[in-house]
């Protein structure tokens, strides 16, 4: 009979301890709400996130700016109209006569077409348009990478906090049972009231820890919704497989860091190309500009306003305009020097960025390795704490160990379990940072 009771106790403990490690697909969040995987959360953020919307608007603005700068190559058509009431007409003596020039009223309607044939500003706009568009595209990719990283970390943070809640629920069940057992023993006169009081304190602390974790999940869900651009008044459920999530935490630490894989380095190279083109543009300041023009002007003159537009006197012309800068007071020389210094500044930034990227990689790699070691250590400690608790629980039931030993074992088990999920989150976050440092964040 004694052996049967012991076997039954072992089965109960196994049932309470194992479920959270053997679950498959888990869902948390609102009831009857479609659960989103990490990939779906990321895609939603890329489609609706505020940072992505701003990046898309910046890209559209850049596209419009490029088209605006290139529009100078197209004909510029303008029309204007004037009307004048001459208060005093011009008079001039010619021989013995005083001649009056003009009419009381005159008006004109001008239609003009200008066509740029050669202009350094337009040439510069054409040469830089490709790099400016590339710059906006790369900036958008940079925001996409940041969005993927932030959403992934927020997602893992919520799920692992949820795993901690499961641990606290399991501990709460055990604490309630131990509280009842201690109370029954105290009422039966088998033990003094200290066991009963310690059980009450432990139970109260566990409930407090659970409440704190539940409230933190609400705040973390709100943060994830913010990153995703998800409606704040709608429920959000997350779907995950812990075993798969655990497998994704492993990274290949033998990969070499290549600066060209980082979007930040690609951006600085684009900026370098633009700086080179700007230097060339400033050196072109001696180039002339050439444009063609055509106009047709309807002129009207009359002493009576009511008859002003009865008769027109049109004129028309076509011509070329050549403008050649000869001397600008040294402005051209200074502009060239400024452009060269700016180009040199970008080169210094590029060299410094390369070192910064290397530092980020070394830091991310070192942190990942240390977090991986810590997670493995904490996981082993959790298994040991679980075994120790099971043994002490049996010994306590047999009257061999004091209740204080059971509380210590219970506390150590709960702490090791919570530390295990904290270590798992740190490891997953380090894995994401390492992928970002390597330039391995995939953009759909």
C-alpha positions as CSV (number, residue, x, y, z in Angstrom):
1,X,0.0,0.0,0.0
2,X,2.8,2.3,0.9
3,X,4.6,1.6,-2.5
4,X,1.3,2.3,-4.3
5,X,0.9,5.7,-2.6
6,X,4.4,6.6,-3.5
7,X,3.9,5.7,-7.1
8,X,0.7,7.7,-7.3
9,X,2.5,10.7,-5.8
10,X,5.3,10.4,-8.4
11,X,2.7,10.3,-11.2
12,X,1.0,13.4,-9.8
13,X,4.2,15.3,-9.7
14,X,5.1,14.3,-13.2
15,X,1.8,15.5,-14.5
16,X,2.3,18.9,-12.8
17,X,5.9,19.3,-13.9
18,X,6.0,18.0,-17.5
19,X,3.1,19.6,-19.5
20,X,4.8,22.9,-20.2
21,X,7.8,21.1,-21.7
22,X,5.9,18.8,-24.0
23,X,3.3,21.2,-25.5
24,X,3.2,21.6,-29.2
25,X,1.3,24.6,-30.8
26,X,0.3,27.1,-28.1
27,X,-2.1,30.0,-28.4
28,X,-2.5,33.0,-26.1
29,X,-4.4,36.2,-26.3
30,X,-8.0,37.0,-27.0
31,X,-10.7,34.4,-27.1
32,X,-11.9,33.2,-30.6
33,X,-9.1,35.3,-32.2
34,X,-7.1,33.9,-35.0
35,X,-3.6,33.3,-33.7
36,X,-0.7,34.9,-35.5
37,X,2.7,33.2,-36.0
38,X,5.9,35.2,-35.8
39,X,6.0,35.4,-39.6
40,X,2.5,36.7,-39.7
41,X,3.2,39.3,-37.1
42,X,6.3,40.5,-39.0
43,X,4.3,40.6,-42.3
44,X,1.5,42.6,-40.7
45,X,4.1,45.1,-39.3
46,X,5.7,45.4,-42.7
47,X,2.3,46.2,-44.2
48,X,0.8,48.3,-41.5
49,X,3.5,49.4,-39.1
50,X,3.9,53.2,-38.5
51,X,7.6,53.1,-39.2
52,X,7.1,51.3,-42.5
53,X,4.3,53.7,-43.5
54,X,6.7,56.6,-43.0
55,X,9.4,54.9,-45.0
56,X,7.0,54.3,-47.8
57,X,5.9,57.9,-47.8
58,X,9.5,59.0,-47.8
59,X,10.1,56.7,-50.8
60,X,7.1,58.2,-52.7
61,X,8.3,61.8,-51.8
62,X,11.7,60.9,-53.1
63,X,10.3,59.5,-56.4
64,X,8.3,62.8,-56.8
65,X,11.3,64.9,-56.1
66,X,13.3,63.0,-58.8
67,X,10.6,63.5,-61.3
68,X,10.4,67.2,-60.4
69,X,14.1,67.7,-60.9
70,X,14.1,65.9,-64.2
71,X,11.1,67.9,-65.5
72,X,13.4,70.8,-66.4
73,X,14.4,68.9,-69.6
74,X,10.8,69.2,-70.9
75,X,9.4,72.4,-72.5
76,X,8.3,75.0,-70.1
77,X,5.1,76.7,-71.3
78,X,3.9,79.9,-69.7
79,X,1.2,82.5,-70.4
80,X,0.8,85.9,-68.9
81,X,-1.5,89.0,-69.4
82,X,-1.0,92.6,-68.5
83,X,-3.2,95.7,-68.5
84,X,-2.2,99.3,-68.0
85,X,-4.0,102.7,-67.6
86,X,-1.5,105.4,-68.6
87,X,-2.1,108.4,-66.4
88,X,0.4,110.6,-68.3
89,X,1.5,109.7,-71.8
90,X,5.0,110.3,-72.9
91,X,5.5,113.5,-75.0
92,X,8.5,114.5,-77.0
93,X,9.1,117.6,-79.2
94,X,10.0,116.8,-82.8
95,X,10.8,119.9,-84.9
96,X,8.1,122.5,-84.1
97,X,5.6,119.9,-83.1
98,X,4.9,118.2,-79.7
99,X,4.3,114.5,-80.3
100,X,2.4,112.3,-77.8
101,X,3.3,108.6,-77.8
102,X,1.0,105.8,-76.7
103,X,-2.7,105.4,-75.8
104,X,-4.6,105.8,-72.6
105,X,-5.0,102.0,-72.3
106,X,-2.8,99.2,-73.4
107,X,-2.8,95.5,-72.7
108,X,-0.9,92.4,-73.7
109,X,-1.3,88.6,-73.7
110,X,2.0,86.7,-73.9
111,X,2.4,83.0,-74.7
112,X,6.0,81.7,-74.3
113,X,7.8,78.3,-74.6
114,X,11.3,77.7,-73.2
115,X,13.3,74.6,-73.9
116,X,16.5,73.8,-72.0
117,X,19.2,72.5,-74.4
118,X,22.2,72.4,-72.1
119,X,22.3,73.1,-68.4
120,X,24.6,71.6,-65.7
121,X,21.8,71.6,-63.1
122,X,19.7,69.3,-65.3
123,X,22.7,67.1,-66.2
124,X,23.5,66.7,-62.5
125,X,19.8,65.9,-61.7
126,X,19.9,63.2,-64.4
127,X,23.1,61.6,-63.1
128,X,22.1,61.6,-59.4
129,X,18.5,60.4,-59.9
130,X,19.5,56.7,-59.9
131,X,21.5,57.1,-56.6
132,X,18.9,59.2,-54.9
133,X,16.2,56.5,-55.7
134,X,18.7,53.8,-54.5
135,X,19.2,55.8,-51.3
136,X,15.4,55.9,-50.6
137,X,15.1,52.2,-51.4
138,X,18.0,51.4,-49.0
139,X,16.5,53.6,-46.3
140,X,13.3,51.7,-46.6
141,X,15.1,48.3,-46.3
142,X,16.9,49.6,-43.2
143,X,13.5,50.4,-41.6
144,X,12.2,46.9,-42.7
145,X,15.2,45.3,-40.9
146,X,14.6,47.3,-37.8
147,X,10.9,46.4,-37.8
148,X,11.6,42.7,-38.2
149,X,14.1,42.8,-35.3
150,X,11.9,44.8,-33.0
151,X,8.7,42.8,-33.7
152,X,10.6,39.5,-33.3
153,X,12.0,40.5,-29.9
154,X,8.6,41.8,-28.7
155,X,7.0,38.5,-29.9
156,X,9.5,36.3,-28.1
157,X,9.2,38.4,-25.0
158,X,5.5,37.9,-24.8
159,X,5.6,34.2,-25.5
160,X,8.3,33.5,-22.9
161,X,6.5,35.6,-20.3
162,X,3.5,33.4,-21.1
163,X,5.7,30.3,-20.5
164,X,6.7,31.8,-17.1
165,X,3.0,32.2,-16.3
166,X,2.5,28.5,-16.9
167,X,5.3,27.8,-14.4
168,X,3.7,30.1,-11.9
169,X,0.3,28.4,-12.4
170,X,1.9,25.0,-11.8
171,X,3.6,26.4,-8.7
172,X,0.4,27.9,-7.5
173,X,-1.4,24.5,-7.7
174,X,1.4,22.9,-5.7
175,X,1.4,25.7,-3.2
176,X,-2.4,25.5,-2.7
177,X,-2.1,21.8,-2.0
178,X,0.8,22.3,0.3
179,X,-1.1,25.0,2.1
180,X,-4.1,22.7,2.6
181,X,-1.9,19.9,3.8
182,X,0.0,22.1,6.2
183,X,-3.2,23.5,7.6
184,X,-4.7,20.0,8.0
185,X,-1.5,18.8,9.8
186,X,-1.6,21.8,12.1
187,X,-5.3,21.3,12.9
188,X,-4.5,17.6,13.6
189,X,-1.7,18.6,16.0
190,X,0.9,16.8,13.9
191,X,3.1,20.0,13.3
192,X,3.2,23.5,14.8
193,X,1.8,26.5,13.0
194,X,5.1,27.6,11.4
195,X,4.6,25.2,8.5
196,X,1.1,26.5,8.0
197,X,2.3,30.1,8.1
198,X,5.2,29.5,5.8
199,X,2.9,27.8,3.3
200,X,0.6,30.9,3.4
201,X,3.6,33.2,2.8
202,X,4.8,31.2,-0.1
203,X,1.3,31.0,-1.6
204,X,0.9,34.7,-1.3
205,X,4.2,35.4,-3.0
206,X,3.4,33.1,-5.8
207,X,0.1,34.8,-6.4
208,X,1.9,38.2,-6.4
209,X,4.5,36.9,-9.0
210,X,1.7,35.6,-11.2
211,X,-0.2,38.9,-11.0
212,X,2.9,40.8,-11.9
213,X,3.6,38.6,-14.9
214,X,-0.1,38.9,-16.1
215,X,0.1,42.7,-16.0
216,X,3.4,42.7,-17.8
217,X,1.9,40.6,-20.7
218,X,-0.7,43.3,-21.2
219,X,2.0,46.0,-21.5
220,X,4.1,43.8,-23.8
221,X,1.0,43.1,-26.0
222,X,0.4,46.9,-26.3
223,X,4.0,47.4,-27.4
224,X,3.8,44.7,-30.0
225,X,0.5,46.2,-31.3
226,X,2.2,49.6,-31.6
227,X,5.1,48.1,-33.6
228,X,2.7,46.2,-35.9
229,X,0.3,49.1,-36.3
230,X,-2.4,46.7,-35.0
231,X,-5.7,48.2,-33.8
232,X,-5.4,48.8,-30.0
233,X,-9.0,48.0,-29.4
234,X,-8.8,44.6,-31.0
235,X,-7.6,41.4,-29.4
236,X,-4.3,39.9,-30.5
237,X,-3.5,36.2,-30.2
238,X,-0.1,34.6,-30.8
239,X,0.6,31.1,-32.0
240,X,3.9,29.3,-31.5
241,X,5.6,26.0,-31.0
242,X,8.1,26.2,-28.2
243,X,10.3,23.4,-29.5
244,X,10.6,25.1,-32.9
245,X,11.3,28.4,-31.1
246,X,14.0,26.7,-29.1
247,X,15.6,25.3,-32.3
248,X,15.6,28.8,-33.9
249,X,17.9,30.0,-31.1
250,X,20.9,28.2,-32.5
251,X,23.2,30.2,-34.8
252,X,26.2,29.3,-36.9
253,X,29.0,31.2,-35.1
254,X,31.5,30.3,-37.8
255,X,30.1,32.7,-40.4
256,X,32.3,35.6,-41.4
257,X,31.2,39.2,-41.2
258,X,31.1,41.0,-44.5
259,X,30.5,44.8,-44.2
260,X,28.8,44.9,-47.7
261,X,26.0,42.7,-46.4
262,X,25.0,45.5,-43.9
263,X,22.4,47.9,-45.3
264,X,24.1,50.7,-43.4
265,X,27.3,50.1,-45.3
266,X,25.4,50.0,-48.6
267,X,23.8,53.4,-47.7
268,X,27.2,55.0,-47.0
269,X,28.5,53.8,-50.3
270,X,25.5,55.4,-52.1
271,X,26.2,58.6,-50.2
272,X,29.8,58.3,-51.3
273,X,28.7,58.1,-55.0
274,X,26.5,61.2,-54.6
275,X,29.4,63.1,-53.0
276,X,31.6,62.2,-56.0
277,X,29.0,63.4,-58.4
278,X,28.5,66.6,-56.4
279,X,32.2,67.4,-56.7
280,X,32.0,66.9,-60.4
281,X,29.0,69.2,-60.5
282,X,30.8,72.0,-58.8
283,X,33.7,71.6,-61.2
284,X,31.2,72.1,-64.1
285,X,30.5,75.6,-62.9
286,X,32.4,77.1,-65.9
287,X,30.0,75.3,-68.4
288,X,27.6,77.6,-70.3
289,X,23.8,77.1,-70.3
290,X,21.9,77.1,-73.6
291,X,18.1,77.3,-74.0
292,X,15.7,78.0,-76.9
293,X,12.6,80.1,-76.6
294,X,9.5,81.0,-78.6
295,X,6.9,83.6,-77.9
296,X,3.8,85.1,-79.3
297,X,2.5,88.4,-77.9
298,X,-0.9,90.0,-78.6
299,X,-0.7,93.7,-77.9
300,X,-3.7,96.1,-77.6
301,X,-3.8,99.9,-77.6
302,X,-6.7,102.3,-77.4
303,X,-7.8,105.6,-75.8
304,X,-11.1,104.1,-74.8
305,X,-11.2,101.1,-72.5
306,X,-14.4,99.8,-74.1
307,X,-12.7,99.5,-77.5
308,X,-9.3,98.3,-76.2
309,X,-9.7,94.7,-77.4
310,X,-11.2,95.6,-80.8
311,X,-7.8,95.6,-82.5
312,X,-4.7,93.6,-81.7
313,X,-1.1,94.2,-82.8
314,X,0.6,90.8,-82.4
315,X,4.3,90.1,-82.5
316,X,6.2,86.9,-82.3
317,X,9.9,85.8,-81.9
318,X,12.1,82.7,-81.6
319,X,15.6,82.6,-80.3
320,X,18.4,81.1,-78.4
321,X,19.9,82.2,-75.1
322,X,23.5,81.4,-74.2
323,X,24.8,82.1,-70.7
324,X,28.5,81.8,-69.9
325,X,29.8,82.4,-66.4
326,X,33.1,84.3,-66.6
327,X,34.0,85.5,-63.1
328,X,32.1,84.8,-59.9
329,X,34.3,86.3,-57.3
330,X,36.0,83.0,-56.3
331,X,32.7,81.3,-55.5
332,X,33.3,78.5,-58.0
333,X,36.7,77.7,-56.4
334,X,35.2,77.6,-52.9
335,X,32.3,75.5,-53.9
336,X,34.6,72.9,-55.4
337,X,36.7,72.9,-52.2
338,X,33.6,72.4,-50.1
339,X,32.4,69.5,-52.3
340,X,35.9,67.9,-52.0
341,X,35.9,68.2,-48.2
342,X,32.4,66.8,-48.0
343,X,33.5,63.9,-50.1
344,X,36.5,63.3,-47.8
345,X,34.1,63.5,-44.8
346,X,32.0,60.7,-46.3
347,X,35.1,58.6,-46.8
348,X,36.0,59.1,-43.1
349,X,32.4,58.1,-42.1
350,X,32.7,55.0,-44.3
351,X,35.9,53.9,-42.7
352,X,34.5,54.6,-39.2
353,X,31.3,52.7,-40.0
354,X,33.3,49.7,-41.1
355,X,35.0,49.6,-37.7
356,X,31.6,50.2,-36.0
357,X,30.1,47.3,-37.8
358,X,33.0,45.1,-36.8
359,X,32.5,46.2,-33.2
360,X,28.8,45.4,-33.3
361,X,29.5,42.0,-34.8
362,X,32.1,41.1,-32.1
363,X,29.8,42.4,-29.4
364,X,26.8,40.5,-30.7
365,X,28.9,37.3,-31.2
366,X,30.3,37.5,-27.7
367,X,26.9,38.1,-26.2
368,X,25.3,35.2,-28.1
369,X,28.0,32.8,-27.0
370,X,27.7,33.9,-23.4
371,X,23.9,33.7,-23.5
372,X,24.0,30.3,-25.1
373,X,26.3,29.0,-22.4
374,X,24.1,30.6,-19.7
375,X,20.9,29.1,-21.2
376,X,22.5,25.6,-21.3
377,X,23.7,26.0,-17.7
378,X,20.3,27.3,-16.5
379,X,18.5,24.4,-18.3
380,X,20.7,21.9,-16.5
381,X,20.2,23.6,-13.2
382,X,16.4,23.5,-13.8
383,X,16.6,19.7,-14.4
384,X,18.6,19.3,-11.2
385,X,16.3,21.5,-9.2
386,X,13.3,19.5,-10.4
387,X,14.9,16.3,-9.3
388,X,15.9,17.7,-5.9
389,X,12.4,19.0,-5.4
390,X,10.8,15.6,-6.2
391,X,13.1,13.8,-3.8
392,X,12.6,16.3,-0.9
393,X,8.8,16.3,-1.5
394,X,8.8,12.5,-1.0
395,X,11.0,12.8,2.0
396,X,8.8,15.5,3.5
397,X,5.7,13.3,2.9
398,X,7.5,10.5,4.7
399,X,8.4,12.8,7.6
400,X,12.1,12.7,6.9
401,X,12.6,16.4,5.8
402,X,11.3,19.5,7.5
403,X,8.8,21.8,5.8
404,X,11.5,24.5,5.5
405,X,13.5,22.2,3.3
406,X,10.5,21.7,1.0
407,X,10.0,25.5,0.7
408,X,13.7,26.0,-0.2
409,X,13.5,23.3,-2.8
410,X,10.2,24.7,-4.2
411,X,11.7,28.2,-4.4
412,X,14.8,26.9,-6.1
413,X,12.7,25.0,-8.6
414,X,10.5,28.0,-9.4
415,X,13.5,30.3,-9.7
416,X,15.4,27.9,-12.0
417,X,12.3,27.5,-14.2
418,X,11.8,31.3,-14.5
419,X,15.5,31.8,-15.1
420,X,15.3,29.2,-17.9
421,X,12.8,31.3,-19.8
422,X,14.6,34.5,-19.1
423,X,17.8,32.9,-20.5
424,X,15.9,31.6,-23.5
425,X,14.6,35.2,-24.3
426,X,18.1,36.6,-23.9
427,X,19.4,33.9,-26.3
428,X,16.7,34.5,-28.9
429,X,17.3,38.3,-28.7
430,X,21.1,37.7,-29.0
431,X,20.5,35.5,-32.0
432,X,18.5,38.3,-33.7
433,X,21.2,40.8,-32.9
434,X,23.9,38.5,-34.3
435,X,21.9,38.0,-37.5
436,X,21.5,41.7,-37.9
437,X,25.2,42.3,-37.3
438,X,26.0,39.7,-40.0
439,X,23.4,41.3,-42.4
440,X,21.4,38.1,-42.4
441,X,18.0,39.5,-41.7
442,X,15.9,38.3,-44.6
443,X,13.5,40.8,-46.3
444,X,10.5,39.3,-48.0
